[in-house]
Structure formats: C-alpha cells, structure tokens
Amino acid sequence: MINYFVISVGAAIGGMLRYGLASFIQKKVESFFPYGTLVVNILGSFALGFIMYYLDEKDFLSPQVRLFLTVGLCGGFTTFSTFSYETLNLIRNSQFLLATTNVLGSVFLCLIAIYLAYIVSKAIG
C-alpha cells in the first residue's frame, strides 16, 4: 500500500511541475506549436534516464524512492498523452507540418535526451 502512496505523491508533484513549466514556456514562446510539452518530454526523458542509468544502477535508491522518482514524479511530469492530444489537434487544424515536427521532435529528441543521460551517468560514475 505504501508504494501506491509514494507513486501518488510523486505523480502529483510531477503533474504540477509539468503544468507549470509547460504553461510558462508556452506563454513565453507564444506559438501554436506545443513547445512547452516538447520541452517537458525532453527533460522528463533525461531525468528518467539519469535516475535509471546512474542512481538506480549505483544502488543509491531504495525501492520506494525509485518508485517515487520514476513511476510517480517522471510519470506525472512527462506528457505523452498530452503530446498525442496536441498532435491530433494540429492534424485536425490541418497543421500537418507542425504535427509531423511535433512527432519527430518528441520521439527523436527524447531518445537523444535519454541517451545523453546514459552517457553522462557513465562519465560521472
């Protein structure tokens, strides 16, 4: 039961961070393209990669802290469901180039971010 509580707290914090950061970025950029969501996905991918490839592999984390950070915090912070919704809205608004850019940018940049976290973790480990 404690695992569900730990995950819930992490997800609540991650969700608040996601909303705040994505909203802040989107207001600053003032664009139809969902830059806020893209940035959150990249940062979330890097954070998850660092947690798993460095902290977890070095046994720095208890099982509950790992759940809090990965399933909870990162799960609440990353936004692929929002990504899908926003991409569909771009398609529905005939913004096909922006939709394609969002899909390719999110997938490839997040893969690069998690790979960079792997490299950084190995370099400092």
N, CA, C and O atoms as CSV, one atom per row, in Angstrom:
chain,resi,resn,atom,element,x,y,z
A,1,MET,N,N,0.814,-1.199,0.000
A,1,MET,CA,C,0.000,0.000,0.000
A,1,MET,C,C,0.861,1.269,0.000
A,1,MET,O,O,0.499,2.284,-0.594
A,2,ILE,N,N,2.001,1.183,0.678
A,2,ILE,CA,C,2.888,2.345,0.717
A,2,ILE,C,C,3.372,2.722,-0.681
A,2,ILE,O,O,3.558,3.904,-0.971
A,3,ASN,N,N,3.579,1.729,-1.553
A,3,ASN,CA,C,4.027,2.024,-2.913
A,3,ASN,C,C,3.025,2.888,-3.661
A,3,ASN,O,O,3.420,3.796,-4.392
A,4,TYR,N,N,1.742,2.624,-3.493
A,4,TYR,CA,C,0.713,3.432,-4.151
A,4,TYR,C,C,0.732,4.867,-3.641
A,4,TYR,O,O,0.553,5.808,-4.416
A,5,PHE,N,N,0.944,5.033,-2.362
A,5,PHE,CA,C,1.018,6.371,-1.783
A,5,PHE,C,C,2.233,7.124,-2.325
A,5,PHE,O,O,2.128,8.285,-2.721
A,6,VAL,N,N,3.379,6.458,-2.339
A,6,VAL,CA,C,4.618,7.067,-2.828
A,6,VAL,C,C,4.462,7.491,-4.291
A,6,VAL,O,O,4.856,8.594,-4.669
A,7,ILE,N,N,3.891,6.617,-5.101
A,7,ILE,CA,C,3.671,6.928,-6.521
A,7,ILE,C,C,2.695,8.090,-6.666
A,7,ILE,O,O,2.906,8.978,-7.491
A,8,SER,N,N,1.643,8.089,-5.880
A,8,SER,CA,C,0.636,9.155,-5.958
A,8,SER,C,C,1.232,10.520,-5.632
A,8,SER,O,O,0.956,11.502,-6.321
A,9,VAL,N,N,2.037,10.582,-4.597
A,9,VAL,CA,C,2.668,11.846,-4.221
A,9,VAL,C,C,3.607,12.310,-5.337
A,9,VAL,O,O,3.596,13.481,-5.718
A,10,GLY,N,N,4.418,11.387,-5.856
A,10,GLY,CA,C,5.324,11.743,-6.951
A,10,GLY,C,C,4.580,12.214,-8.187
A,10,GLY,O,O,4.980,13.185,-8.829
A,11,ALA,N,N,3.496,11.525,-8.518
A,11,ALA,CA,C,2.717,11.900,-9.708
A,11,ALA,C,C,2.067,13.269,-9.536
A,11,ALA,O,O,1.988,14.051,-10.483
A,12,ALA,N,N,1.605,13.552,-8.330
A,12,ALA,CA,C,1.004,14.871,-8.076
A,12,ALA,C,C,2.045,15.980,-8.254
A,12,ALA,O,O,1.774,17.004,-8.882
A,13,ILE,N,N,3.212,15.766,-7.705
A,13,ILE,CA,C,4.276,16.761,-7.840
A,13,ILE,C,C,4.702,16.879,-9.308
A,13,ILE,O,O,4.861,17.984,-9.826
A,14,GLY,N,N,4.883,15.736,-9.969
A,14,GLY,CA,C,5.271,15.753,-11.375
A,14,GLY,C,C,4.244,16.449,-12.251
A,14,GLY,O,O,4.601,17.204,-13.155
A,15,GLY,N,N,2.977,16.195,-11.985
A,15,GLY,CA,C,1.913,16.843,-12.754
A,15,GLY,C,C,1.902,18.347,-12.559
A,15,GLY,O,O,1.702,19.098,-13.514
A,16,MET,N,N,2.114,18.792,-11.332
A,16,MET,CA,C,2.165,20.237,-11.068
A,16,MET,C,C,3.366,20.870,-11.760
A,16,MET,O,O,3.264,21.953,-12.337
A,17,LEU,N,N,4.503,20.184,-11.697
A,17,LEU,CA,C,5.699,20.692,-12.380
A,17,LEU,C,C,5.483,20.748,-13.891
A,17,LEU,O,O,5.870,21.717,-14.545
A,18,ARG,N,N,4.864,19.702,-14.437
A,18,ARG,CA,C,4.589,19.673,-15.878
A,18,ARG,C,C,3.706,20.846,-16.278
A,18,ARG,O,O,4.014,21.569,-17.226
A,19,TYR,N,N,2.626,21.027,-15.564
A,19,TYR,CA,C,1.689,22.114,-15.894
A,19,TYR,C,C,2.379,23.470,-15.796
A,19,TYR,O,O,2.245,24.307,-16.690
A,20,GLY,N,N,3.111,23.683,-14.714
A,20,GLY,CA,C,3.769,24.972,-14.517
A,20,GLY,C,C,4.814,25.263,-15.569
A,20,GLY,O,O,4.840,26.356,-16.135
A,21,LEU,N,N,5.683,24.294,-15.841
A,21,LEU,CA,C,6.759,24.516,-16.802
A,21,LEU,C,C,6.226,24.627,-18.226
A,21,LEU,O,O,6.621,25.530,-18.963
A,22,ALA,N,N,5.341,23.725,-18.619
A,22,ALA,CA,C,4.795,23.774,-19.980
A,22,ALA,C,C,4.023,25.069,-20.211
A,22,ALA,O,O,4.136,25.678,-21.274
A,23,SER,N,N,3.250,25.487,-19.231
A,23,SER,CA,C,2.495,26.742,-19.357
A,23,SER,C,C,3.437,27.936,-19.459
A,23,SER,O,O,3.235,28.824,-20.287
A,24,PHE,N,N,4.453,27.955,-18.625
A,24,PHE,CA,C,5.426,29.045,-18.629
A,24,PHE,C,C,6.107,29.151,-19.997
A,24,PHE,O,O,6.190,30.235,-20.574
A,25,ILE,N,N,6.585,28.031,-20.501
A,25,ILE,CA,C,7.275,28.030,-21.796
A,25,ILE,C,C,6.323,28.456,-22.905
A,25,ILE,O,O,6.685,29.269,-23.756
A,26,GLN,N,N,5.126,27.919,-22.901
A,26,GLN,CA,C,4.178,28.230,-23.961
A,26,GLN,C,C,3.823,29.715,-23.976
A,26,GLN,O,O,3.667,30.304,-25.046
A,27,LYS,N,N,3.695,30.324,-22.795
A,27,LYS,CA,C,3.402,31.764,-22.721
A,27,LYS,C,C,4.570,32.593,-23.231
A,27,LYS,O,O,4.374,33.622,-23.878
A,28,LYS,N,N,5.782,32.144,-22.940
A,28,LYS,CA,C,6.968,32.886,-23.383
A,28,LYS,C,C,7.173,32.788,-24.884
A,28,LYS,O,O,7.604,33.753,-25.516
A,29,VAL,N,N,6.871,31.639,-25.459
A,29,VAL,CA,C,7.112,31.408,-26.883
A,29,VAL,C,C,5.982,31.973,-27.739
A,29,VAL,O,O,6.216,32.430,-28.858
A,30,GLU,N,N,4.765,31.942,-27.216
A,30,GLU,CA,C,3.583,32.430,-27.935
A,30,GLU,C,C,3.497,31.837,-29.347
A,30,GLU,O,O,3.552,32.558,-30.344
A,31,SER,N,N,3.364,30.529,-29.406
A,31,SER,CA,C,3.309,29.830,-30.685
A,31,SER,C,C,2.189,28.805,-30.663
A,31,SER,O,O,1.800,28.314,-29.603
A,32,PHE,N,N,1.676,28.489,-31.843
A,32,PHE,CA,C,0.672,27.443,-31.971
A,32,PHE,C,C,1.292,26.070,-31.716
A,32,PHE,O,O,0.609,25.144,-31.278
A,33,PHE,N,N,2.607,25.945,-31.998
A,33,PHE,CA,C,3.325,24.692,-31.774
A,33,PHE,C,C,3.487,24.460,-30.270
A,33,PHE,O,O,3.821,25.396,-29.544
A,34,PRO,N,N,3.258,23.238,-29.788
A,34,PRO,CA,C,3.322,22.952,-28.342
A,34,PRO,C,C,4.752,22.788,-27.818
A,34,PRO,O,O,5.153,21.695,-27.418
A,35,TYR,N,N,5.512,23.883,-27.823
A,35,TYR,CA,C,6.894,23.836,-27.340
A,35,TYR,C,C,6.973,23.437,-25.867
A,35,TYR,O,O,7.898,22.726,-25.473
A,36,GLY,N,N,6.031,23.877,-25.061
A,36,GLY,CA,C,6.045,23.542,-23.635
A,36,GLY,C,C,6.025,22.047,-23.408
A,36,GLY,O,O,6.801,21.530,-22.605
A,37,THR,N,N,5.151,21.350,-24.101
A,37,THR,CA,C,5.063,19.896,-23.977
A,37,THR,C,C,6.323,19.228,-24.488
A,37,THR,O,O,6.808,18.274,-23.879
A,38,LEU,N,N,6.857,19.709,-25.589
A,38,LEU,CA,C,8.081,19.144,-26.150
A,38,LEU,C,C,9.233,19.262,-25.152
A,38,LEU,O,O,9.968,18.298,-24.939
A,39,VAL,N,N,9.396,20.425,-24.547
A,39,VAL,CA,C,10.477,20.638,-23.579
A,39,VAL,C,C,10.289,19.738,-22.360
A,39,VAL,O,O,11.254,19.154,-21.866
A,40,VAL,N,N,9.062,19.622,-21.877
A,40,VAL,CA,C,8.782,18.761,-20.723
A,40,VAL,C,C,9.124,17.312,-21.058
A,40,VAL,O,O,9.730,16.621,-20.239
A,41,ASN,N,N,8.750,16.843,-22.238
A,41,ASN,CA,C,9.062,15.466,-22.627
A,41,ASN,C,C,10.573,15.229,-22.705
A,41,ASN,O,O,11.058,14.177,-22.289
A,42,ILE,N,N,11.300,16.184,-23.226
A,42,ILE,CA,C,12.754,16.047,-23.315
A,42,ILE,C,C,13.368,16.016,-21.918
A,42,ILE,O,O,14.183,15.145,-21.613
A,43,LEU,N,N,12.979,16.960,-21.076
A,43,LEU,CA,C,13.515,16.995,-19.706
A,43,LEU,C,C,13.123,15.748,-18.916
A,43,LEU,O,O,13.936,15.198,-18.173
A,44,GLY,N,N,11.880,15.306,-19.078
A,44,GLY,CA,C,11.424,14.107,-18.383
A,44,GLY,C,C,12.174,12.873,-18.834
A,44,GLY,O,O,12.490,12.005,-18.020
A,45,SER,N,N,12.461,12.786,-20.118
A,45,SER,CA,C,13.225,11.653,-20.639
A,45,SER,C,C,14.648,11.664,-20.098
A,45,SER,O,O,15.193,10.621,-19.737
A,46,PHE,N,N,15.243,12.849,-20.044
A,46,PHE,CA,C,16.598,12.943,-19.493
A,46,PHE,C,C,16.590,12.566,-18.009
A,46,PHE,O,O,17.450,11.811,-17.556
A,47,ALA,N,N,15.630,13.085,-17.258
A,47,ALA,CA,C,15.550,12.783,-15.824
A,47,ALA,C,C,15.373,11.284,-15.589
A,47,ALA,O,O,16.058,10.703,-14.747
A,48,LEU,N,N,14.465,10.662,-16.323
A,48,LEU,CA,C,14.246,9.229,-16.165
A,48,LEU,C,C,15.507,8.440,-16.522
A,48,LEU,O,O,15.861,7.489,-15.825
A,49,GLY,N,N,16.178,8.826,-17.588
A,49,GLY,CA,C,17.409,8.158,-17.968
A,49,GLY,C,C,18.480,8.283,-16.902
A,49,GLY,O,O,19.169,7.310,-16.595
A,50,PHE,N,N,18.626,9.473,-16.333
A,50,PHE,CA,C,19.630,9.683,-15.289
A,50,PHE,C,C,19.297,8.872,-14.042
A,50,PHE,O,O,20.176,8.253,-13.444
A,51,ILE,N,N,18.047,8.880,-13.662
A,51,ILE,CA,C,17.619,8.102,-12.490
A,51,ILE,C,C,17.919,6.623,-12.695
A,51,ILE,O,O,18.479,5.975,-11.810
A,52,MET,N,N,17.553,6.090,-13.844
A,52,MET,CA,C,17.697,4.650,-14.087
A,52,MET,C,C,19.142,4.244,-14.378
A,52,MET,O,O,19.609,3.210,-13.899
A,53,TYR,N,N,19.847,5.059,-15.162
A,53,TYR,CA,C,21.194,4.675,-15.577
A,53,TYR,C,C,22.274,5.058,-14.572
A,53,TYR,O,O,23.367,4.493,-14.598
A,54,TYR,N,N,21.992,5.987,-13.707
A,54,TYR,CA,C,23.009,6.377,-12.731
A,54,TYR,C,C,22.580,6.030,-11.312
A,54,TYR,O,O,23.203,5.193,-10.659
A,55,LEU,N,N,21.536,6.658,-10.842
A,55,LEU,CA,C,21.135,6.462,-9.452
A,55,LEU,C,C,20.729,5.033,-9.139
A,55,LEU,O,O,21.138,4.476,-8.120
A,56,ASP,N,N,19.927,4.441,-10.009
A,56,ASP,CA,C,19.452,3.084,-9.735
A,56,ASP,C,C,20.566,2.055,-9.907
A,56,ASP,O,O,20.697,1.135,-9.100
A,57,GLU,N,N,21.370,2.212,-10.963
A,57,GLU,CA,C,22.457,1.251,-11.187
A,57,GLU,C,C,23.515,1.316,-10.094
A,57,GLU,O,O,24.207,0.328,-9.849
A,58,LYS,N,N,23.651,2.463,-9.433
A,58,LYS,CA,C,24.628,2.605,-8.346
A,58,LYS,C,C,24.027,2.198,-7.001
A,58,LYS,O,O,24.677,2.307,-5.961
A,59,ASP,N,N,22.783,1.729,-7.035
A,59,ASP,CA,C,22.075,1.323,-5.814
A,59,ASP,C,C,21.963,2.454,-4.797
A,59,ASP,O,O,22.044,2.223,-3.591
A,60,PHE,N,N,21.776,3.686,-5.295
A,60,PHE,CA,C,21.585,4.828,-4.422
A,60,PHE,C,C,20.138,4.956,-3.947
A,60,PHE,O,O,19.844,5.735,-3.040
A,61,LEU,N,N,19.240,4.194,-4.561
A,61,LEU,CA,C,17.815,4.385,-4.318
A,61,LEU,C,C,17.187,3.185,-3.627
A,61,LEU,O,O,17.455,2.035,-3.975
A,62,SER,N,N,16.358,3.472,-2.655
A,62,SER,CA,C,15.534,2.413,-2.075
A,62,SER,C,C,14.413,2.119,-3.069
A,62,SER,O,O,14.152,2.935,-3.953
A,63,PRO,N,N,13.754,0.987,-2.945
A,63,PRO,CA,C,12.647,0.692,-3.866
A,63,PRO,C,C,11.558,1.768,-3.850
A,63,PRO,O,O,11.003,2.091,-4.900
A,64,GLN,N,N,11.246,2.322,-2.689
A,64,GLN,CA,C,10.199,3.349,-2.619
A,64,GLN,C,C,10.642,4.658,-3.264
A,64,GLN,O,O,9.851,5.316,-3.940
A,65,VAL,N,N,11.892,5.035,-3.061
A,65,VAL,CA,C,12.391,6.267,-3.686
A,65,VAL,C,C,12.436,6.094,-5.200
A,65,VAL,O,O,12.116,7.024,-5.941
A,66,ARG,N,N,12.825,4.923,-5.657
A,66,ARG,CA,C,12.840,4.653,-7.092
A,66,ARG,C,C,11.437,4.784,-7.676
A,66,ARG,O,O,11.257,5.421,-8.714
A,67,LEU,N,N,10.445,4.189,-7.022
A,67,LEU,CA,C,9.057,4.320,-7.483
A,67,LEU,C,C,8.596,5.771,-7.470
A,67,LEU,O,O,7.943,6.229,-8.408
A,68,PHE,N,N,8.935,6.492,-6.406
A,68,PHE,CA,C,8.563,7.901,-6.306
A,68,PHE,C,C,9.114,8.696,-7.486
A,68,PHE,O,O,8.389,9.467,-8.116
A,69,LEU,N,N,10.406,8.504,-7.783
A,69,LEU,CA,C,11.053,9.278,-8.840
A,69,LEU,C,C,10.649,8.855,-10.249
A,69,LEU,O,O,10.443,9.703,-11.117
A,70,THR,N,N,10.534,7.542,-10.480
A,70,THR,CA,C,10.297,7.064,-11.840
A,70,THR,C,C,8.813,7.010,-12.186
A,70,THR,O,O,8.346,7.769,-13.035
A,71,VAL,N,N,8.081,6.129,-11.545
A,71,VAL,CA,C,6.659,5.969,-11.858
A,71,VAL,C,C,5.873,7.213,-11.438
A,71,VAL,O,O,4.987,7.669,-12.159
A,72,GLY,N,N,6.208,7.756,-10.260
A,72,GLY,CA,C,5.486,8.915,-9.747
A,72,GLY,C,C,5.886,10.214,-10.409
A,72,GLY,O,O,5.161,10.740,-11.254
A,73,LEU,N,N,7.043,10.731,-10.026
A,73,LEU,CA,C,7.471,12.057,-10.482
A,73,LEU,C,C,7.630,12.135,-11.998
A,73,LEU,O,O,7.034,12.998,-12.642
A,74,CYS,N,N,8.431,11.237,-12.569
A,74,CYS,CA,C,8.632,11.281,-14.029
A,74,CYS,C,C,7.353,10.913,-14.775
A,74,CYS,O,O,7.053,11.489,-15.821
A,75,GLY,N,N,6.601,9.956,-14.240
A,75,GLY,CA,C,5.335,9.582,-14.875
A,75,GLY,C,C,4.329,10.717,-14.877
A,75,GLY,O,O,3.591,10.903,-15.845
A,76,GLY,N,N,4.302,11.478,-13.785
A,76,GLY,CA,C,3.410,12.637,-13.722
A,76,GLY,C,C,3.932,13.820,-14.520
A,76,GLY,O,O,3.155,14.660,-14.974
A,77,PHE,N,N,5.240,13.886,-14.690
A,77,PHE,CA,C,5.863,15.018,-15.370
A,77,PHE,C,C,5.852,14.877,-16.886
A,77,PHE,O,O,5.539,15.839,-17.588
A,78,THR,N,N,6.182,13.710,-17.400
A,78,THR,CA,C,6.209,13.552,-18.854
A,78,THR,C,C,4.792,13.501,-19.396
A,78,THR,O,O,3.849,13.160,-18.682
A,79,THR,N,N,4.661,13.837,-20.633
A,79,THR,CA,C,3.330,14.180,-21.123
A,79,THR,C,C,2.999,13.584,-22.479
A,79,THR,O,O,2.497,14.286,-23.357
A,80,PHE,N,N,3.271,12.309,-22.660
A,80,PHE,CA,C,2.986,11.764,-23.979
A,80,PHE,C,C,1.499,11.660,-24.276
A,80,PHE,O,O,1.106,11.665,-25.443
A,81,SER,N,N,0.671,11.565,-23.255
A,81,SER,CA,C,-0.770,11.609,-23.540
A,81,SER,C,C,-1.154,13.005,-24.025
A,81,SER,O,O,-1.943,13.143,-24.960
A,82,THR,N,N,-0.610,14.019,-23.406
A,82,THR,CA,C,-0.851,15.385,-23.860
A,82,THR,C,C,-0.239,15.588,-25.241
A,82,THR,O,O,-0.829,16.249,-26.095
A,83,PHE,N,N,0.921,15.030,-25.454
A,83,PHE,CA,C,1.573,15.082,-26.757
A,83,PHE,C,C,0.651,14.532,-27.853
A,83,PHE,O,O,0.498,15.138,-28.913
A,84,SER,N,N,0.051,13.392,-27.581
A,84,SER,CA,C,-0.834,12.776,-28.574
A,84,SER,C,C,-2.043,13.651,-28.850
A,84,SER,O,O,-2.438,13.838,-30.001
A,85,TYR,N,N,-2.620,14.180,-27.800
A,85,TYR,CA,C,-3.791,15.058,-27.933
A,85,TYR,C,C,-3.442,16.306,-28.747
A,85,TYR,O,O,-4.179,16.683,-29.658
A,86,GLU,N,N,-2.331,16.935,-28.421
A,86,GLU,CA,C,-1.938,18.159,-29.127
A,86,GLU,C,C,-1.592,17.877,-30.587
A,86,GLU,O,O,-1.891,18.680,-31.470
A,87,THR,N,N,-0.957,16.726,-30.833
A,87,THR,CA,C,-0.636,16.366,-32.209
A,87,THR,C,C,-1.902,16.137,-33.021
A,87,THR,O,O,-2.002,16.583,-34.164
A,88,LEU,N,N,-2.858,15.450,-32.437
A,88,LEU,CA,C,-4.130,15.241,-33.134
A,88,LEU,C,C,-4.818,16.569,-33.417
A,88,LEU,O,O,-5.393,16.752,-34.490
A,89,ASN,N,N,-4.764,17.494,-32.468
A,89,ASN,CA,C,-5.365,18.807,-32.707
A,89,ASN,C,C,-4.668,19.547,-33.836
A,89,ASN,O,O,-5.320,20.231,-34.626
A,90,LEU,N,N,-3.346,19.418,-33.921
A,90,LEU,CA,C,-2.633,20.023,-35.045
A,90,LEU,C,C,-3.111,19.429,-36.360
A,90,LEU,O,O,-3.329,20.154,-37.330
A,91,ILE,N,N,-3.276,18.112,-36.395
A,91,ILE,CA,C,-3.763,17.441,-37.602
A,91,ILE,C,C,-5.182,17.902,-37.925
A,91,ILE,O,O,-5.494,18.193,-39.079
A,92,ARG,N,N,-6.032,17.967,-36.921
A,92,ARG,CA,C,-7.420,18.397,-37.132
A,92,ARG,C,C,-7.496,19.824,-37.653
A,92,ARG,O,O,-8.435,20.181,-38.364
A,93,ASN,N,N,-6.498,20.648,-37.296
A,93,ASN,CA,C,-6.447,22.032,-37.769
A,93,ASN,C,C,-5.628,22.177,-39.042
A,93,ASN,O,O,-5.230,23.278,-39.424
A,94,SER,N,N,-5.383,21.036,-39.695
A,94,SER,CA,C,-4.629,20.999,-40.961
A,94,SER,C,C,-3.218,21.563,-40.834
A,94,SER,O,O,-2.663,22.078,-41.804
A,95,GLN,N,N,-2.642,21.466,-39.643
A,95,GLN,CA,C,-1.272,21.895,-39.405
A,95,GLN,C,C,-0.355,20.673,-39.510
A,95,GLN,O,O,0.293,20.282,-38.539
A,96,PHE,N,N,-0.314,20.084,-40.695
A,96,PHE,CA,C,0.379,18.816,-40.893
A,96,PHE,C,C,1.879,18.917,-40.679
A,96,PHE,O,O,2.480,18.004,-40.112
A,97,LEU,N,N,2.497,20.004,-41.118
A,97,LEU,CA,C,3.935,20.171,-40.913
A,97,LEU,C,C,4.247,20.294,-39.424
A,97,LEU,O,O,5.204,19.686,-38.944
A,98,LEU,N,N,3.457,21.067,-38.692
A,98,LEU,CA,C,3.669,21.190,-37.253
A,98,LEU,C,C,3.427,19.856,-36.538
A,98,LEU,O,O,4.150,19.513,-35.602
A,99,ALA,N,N,2.425,19.114,-36.972
A,99,ALA,CA,C,2.147,17.804,-36.364
A,99,ALA,C,C,3.317,16.854,-36.586
A,99,ALA,O,O,3.743,16.155,-35.667
A,100,THR,N,N,3.827,16.836,-37.798
A,100,THR,CA,C,4.977,15.978,-38.112
A,100,THR,C,C,6.206,16.408,-37.328
A,100,THR,O,O,6.940,15.569,-36.807
A,101,THR,N,N,6.431,17.710,-37.244
A,101,THR,CA,C,7.555,18.235,-36.472
A,101,THR,C,C,7.424,17.842,-35.009
A,101,THR,O,O,8.414,17.479,-34.373
A,102,ASN,N,N,6.222,17.910,-34.474
A,102,ASN,CA,C,5.994,17.541,-33.074
A,102,ASN,C,C,6.288,16.062,-32.839
A,102,ASN,O,O,6.945,15.710,-31.859
A,103,VAL,N,N,5.811,15.197,-33.726
A,103,VAL,CA,C,6.043,13.755,-33.576
A,103,VAL,C,C,7.531,13.432,-33.675
A,103,VAL,O,O,8.091,12.771,-32.801
A,104,LEU,N,N,8.159,13.900,-34.742
A,104,LEU,CA,C,9.573,13.595,-34.948
A,104,LEU,C,C,10.449,14.227,-33.866
A,104,LEU,O,O,11.372,13.594,-33.354
A,105,GLY,N,N,10.147,15.483,-33.524
A,105,GLY,CA,C,10.912,16.163,-32.479
A,105,GLY,C,C,10.785,15.474,-31.138
A,105,GLY,O,O,11.785,15.259,-30.454
A,106,SER,N,N,9.576,15.126,-30.756
A,106,SER,CA,C,9.365,14.472,-29.463
A,106,SER,C,C,10.052,13.118,-29.402
A,106,SER,O,O,10.732,12.814,-28.422
A,107,VAL,N,N,9.887,12.315,-30.417
A,107,VAL,CA,C,10.467,10.970,-30.387
A,107,VAL,C,C,11.987,11.036,-30.443
A,107,VAL,O,O,12.657,10.464,-29.583
A,108,PHE,N,N,12.538,11.716,-31.426
A,108,PHE,CA,C,13.987,11.704,-31.599
A,108,PHE,C,C,14.712,12.496,-30.522
A,108,PHE,O,O,15.737,12.038,-30.016
A,109,LEU,N,N,14.205,13.679,-30.155
A,109,LEU,CA,C,14.891,14.468,-29.133
A,109,LEU,C,C,14.825,13.797,-27.764
A,109,LEU,O,O,15.767,13.908,-26.979
A,110,CYS,N,N,13.722,13.101,-27.465
A,110,CYS,CA,C,13.628,12.386,-26.188
A,110,CYS,C,C,14.539,11.171,-26.175
A,110,CYS,O,O,15.128,10.851,-25.142
A,111,LEU,N,N,14.664,10.494,-27.299
A,111,LEU,CA,C,15.628,9.389,-27.378
A,111,LEU,C,C,17.049,9.908,-27.197
A,111,LEU,O,O,17.860,9.285,-26.511
A,112,ILE,N,N,17.345,11.034,-27.806
A,112,ILE,CA,C,18.668,11.640,-27.637
A,112,ILE,C,C,18.883,12.046,-26.181
A,112,ILE,O,O,19.966,11.834,-25.635
A,113,ALA,N,N,17.866,12.626,-25.548
A,113,ALA,CA,C,17.986,13.050,-24.146
A,113,ALA,C,C,18.260,11.868,-23.228
A,113,ALA,O,O,19.113,11.954,-22.346
A,114,ILE,N,N,17.552,10.778,-23.424
A,114,ILE,CA,C,17.780,9.619,-22.553
A,114,ILE,C,C,19.146,8.995,-22.833
A,114,ILE,O,O,19.786,8.484,-21.914
A,115,TYR,N,N,19.599,9.027,-24.081
A,115,TYR,CA,C,20.937,8.544,-24.412
A,115,TYR,C,C,22.006,9.441,-23.772
A,115,TYR,O,O,23.005,8.944,-23.253
A,116,LEU,N,N,21.793,10.757,-23.812
A,116,LEU,CA,C,22.734,11.683,-23.163
A,116,LEU,C,C,22.794,11.436,-21.657
A,116,LEU,O,O,23.864,11.519,-21.054
A,117,ALA,N,N,21.643,11.130,-21.049
A,117,ALA,CA,C,21.641,10.817,-19.621
A,117,ALA,C,C,22.460,9.558,-19.359
A,117,ALA,O,O,23.169,9.472,-18.357
A,118,TYR,N,N,22.363,8.601,-20.242
A,118,TYR,CA,C,23.161,7.377,-20.140
A,118,TYR,C,C,24.656,7.715,-20.210
A,118,TYR,O,O,25.444,7.236,-19.396
A,119,ILE,N,N,25.033,8.535,-21.181
A,119,ILE,CA,C,26.438,8.926,-21.365
A,119,ILE,C,C,26.935,9.705,-20.145
A,119,ILE,O,O,28.012,9.415,-19.623
A,120,VAL,N,N,26.159,10.690,-19.688
A,120,VAL,CA,C,26.535,11.492,-18.524
A,120,VAL,C,C,26.675,10.577,-17.295
A,120,VAL,O,O,27.631,10.705,-16.530
A,121,SER,N,N,25.735,9.670,-17.114
A,121,SER,CA,C,25.788,8.763,-15.968
A,121,SER,C,C,27.033,7.906,-15.974
A,121,SER,O,O,27.647,7.690,-14.929
A,122,LYS,N,N,27.413,7.415,-17.144
A,122,LYS,CA,C,28.621,6.598,-17.255
A,122,LYS,C,C,29.878,7.440,-17.036
A,122,LYS,O,O,30.852,6.966,-16.450
A,123,ALA,N,N,29.857,8.682,-17.505
A,123,ALA,CA,C,31.018,9.557,-17.393
A,123,ALA,C,C,31.275,9.961,-15.941
A,123,ALA,O,O,32.430,10.061,-15.530
A,124,ILE,N,N,30.232,10.191,-15.168
A,124,ILE,CA,C,30.441,10.629,-13.788
A,124,ILE,C,C,30.456,9.455,-12.806
A,124,ILE,O,O,30.753,9.626,-11.623
A,125,GLY,N,N,30.132,8.263,-13.311
A,125,GLY,CA,C,30.027,7.094,-12.433
A,125,GLY,C,C,31.299,6.384,-12.281
A,125,GLY,O,O,31.365,5.380,-11.571
